[in-house]
């Protein structure tokens, strides 16, 4: 939670963790969904900050917790680890820049199409997105559940996707890719 302080760094070994913020009016915005091999936490040493950010497990997780002293010692003794930290942070910055660009320049349908394609690729064969509610998708895109529901219904009416409980099947990947780039 944001008020939890202490200089620790978490290494996510298994599972997924969602980082999110809550607006003053109670709206949730998912900042990132992290997978195995990623780091997060309140540690100024490696440029990590959880200011006003919550971390919540999406599924069962295995975490390694390192103190500032542990991280400093590890970086001194194993410079390759320091480069992996930098690489991980660079990847996170690149993802955030891409997301900011999407928010600034793309419509909700284009952003949703792009996110569905990415999630389907991350989950396996590129044709199915499982485990997300319309609310979850809205929080990931920074929009309302109702907007996601309407956009998915439009996608369904156009033959792009099939929708069932917590599962979206991509029927026309080419057209969804075209829409994601518009």
C-alpha positions in Angstrom: 0.0 0.0 0.0 1.2 3.6 -0.6 1.6 4.3 3.1 3.8 1.2 3.7 7.3 2.5 3.8 10.6 0.8 4.0 13.4 0.3 1.5 12.8 -3.1 0.1 12.7 -4.5 -3.4 10.5 -7.3 -4.5 11.6 -9.8 -7.1 8.6 -11.6 -8.6 9.6 -15.2 -9.2 6.1 -16.7 -10.0 2.7 -15.3 -10.7 1.5 -11.8 -11.6 1.3 -8.6 -9.6 -0.8 -5.6 -10.6 0.4 -2.1 -9.8 -2.4 0.5 -9.6 -3.4 3.9 -8.3 -6.7 5.2 -7.0 -7.9 8.6 -8.0 -9.4 11.0 -5.4 -12.9 10.0 -6.7 -12.1 6.3 -6.3 -11.4 5.3 -9.9 -8.7 2.6 -10.2 -6.0 2.9 -12.9 -3.8 -0.1 -13.5 -0.3 1.2 -14.0 1.3 -2.1 -14.9 0.8 -5.9 -14.6 4.1 -7.5 -13.8 5.1 -11.1 -14.6 7.9 -13.4 -13.4 11.3 -12.0 -13.4 10.3 -8.4 -12.7 11.2 -6.2 -9.8 9.1 -3.6 -7.9 9.1 -1.8 -4.6 10.1 1.3 -2.7 13.8 1.5 -3.4 15.3 4.8 -4.5 18.6 3.0 -5.0 17.4 1.5 -8.3 14.9 4.2 -9.3 11.9 2.3 -8.0 9.1 4.1 -6.2 5.7 3.1 -5.1 4.5 6.6 -4.3 0.7 6.5 -4.3 0.8 3.0 -5.8 -0.8 -0.2 -4.6 0.6 -3.7 -5.5 -1.8 -6.6 -5.5 -1.3 -10.2 -6.6 -3.4 -11.2 -9.6 -2.8 -14.9 -8.9 -0.6 -17.0 -6.6 2.8 -15.4 -6.4 6.3 -16.3 -5.1 8.3 -13.2 -4.1 11.8 -12.6 -3.0 12.2 -9.6 -0.7 15.5 -7.8 -0.6 16.6 -5.0 1.7 18.6 -2.0 0.5 21.7 -3.6 2.0 21.0 -6.8 0.1 20.6 -5.0 -3.2 23.7 -2.9 -2.7 25.8 -6.0 -1.9 24.4 -7.9 -4.8 25.1 -5.1 -7.2 28.7 -4.7 -6.0 29.4 -8.4 -6.1 27.6 -9.2 -9.3 27.6 -6.3 -11.8 25.6 -8.4 -14.2 22.7 -8.2 -11.8 23.0 -4.4 -11.8 22.7 -4.5 -15.6 19.6 -6.7 -15.4 18.0 -4.1 -13.0 18.8 -1.4 -15.5 17.4 -3.5 -18.3 14.2 -4.2 -16.4 13.7 -0.5 -15.5 14.4 0.5 -19.1 11.7 -2.0 -20.3 9.2 -0.6 -17.8 9.9 3.0 -19.0 9.5 1.9 -22.6 6.2 0.2 -21.8 4.9 3.3 -20.0 6.0 5.6 -22.8 4.1 3.4 -25.3 1.0 3.4 -23.1 1.2 7.2 -22.7 1.4 7.5 -26.5 -1.6 5.3 -26.9 -3.6 7.3 -24.4 -2.7 10.5 -26.1 -3.2 9.5 -29.8 -5.4 6.4 -30.0 -9.2 6.0 -29.6 -10.6 3.5 -27.1 -11.4 0.9 -29.8 -7.8 1.1 -31.1 -6.4 0.8 -27.5 -8.6 -2.1 -26.6 -7.8 -3.9 -29.9 -4.1 -3.4 -29.2 -4.4 -4.6 -25.6 -6.4 -7.7 -26.6 -3.8 -8.7 -29.1 -1.0 -8.2 -26.6 -2.8 -10.2 -23.8 -3.7 -13.0 -26.3 0.0 -13.3 -27.3 1.1 -13.2 -23.6 -1.4 -15.9 -22.7 -0.4 -18.4 -25.4 -1.5 -18.9 -29.0 -2.6 -15.4 -29.8 -6.3 -16.2 -30.1 -7.7 -16.1 -26.6 -7.8 -13.7 -23.6 -8.8 -15.3 -20.4 -9.3 -14.3 -16.8 -10.3 -10.6 -17.2 -13.6 -8.9 -16.5 -14.8 -5.9 -18.5 -14.0 -3.9 -15.3 -10.4 -5.3 -15.3 -10.0 -4.2 -18.9 -11.4 -0.8 -18.2 -9.0 -0.3 -15.3 -6.1 -1.3 -17.5 -7.1 1.2 -20.2 -8.1 4.0 -17.8 -11.7 4.0 -19.0 -15.1 2.9 -17.7 -16.4 -0.6 -17.7 -19.4 0.5 -19.7 -17.2 1.8 -22.4 -15.3 -1.5 -22.6 -18.6 -3.4 -22.7 -19.9 -1.3 -25.6 -16.7 -1.5 -27.5 -16.5 -5.3 -27.1 -20.1 -5.5 -28.3 -19.2 -3.5 -31.4 -16.2 -5.8 -32.0 -18.5 -8.8 -31.6 -21.1 -7.3 -34.0 -18.3 -6.8 -36.6 -17.2 -10.4 -36.2 -13.8 -9.5 -34.7 -14.3 -11.4 -31.4 -16.5 -13.8 -29.5 -17.2 -13.0 -25.9 -18.0 -15.4 -23.0 -17.5 -15.2 -19.2 -14.0 -13.9 -18.6 -12.9 -15.0 -22.0 -12.5 -13.2 -25.3 -11.7 -15.2 -28.5 -10.1 -13.3 -31.4 -11.9 -14.3 -34.6 -10.3 -11.8 -37.0 -6.8 -11.0 -35.9 -5.9 -9.2 -39.1 -8.8 -6.7 -38.8 -8.1 -6.3 -35.0 -4.4 -5.5 -35.9 -5.6 -3.0 -38.5 -7.9 -1.4 -35.9 -5.1 -1.3 -33.3 -2.9 0.7 -35.6 -5.6 3.3 -36.5 
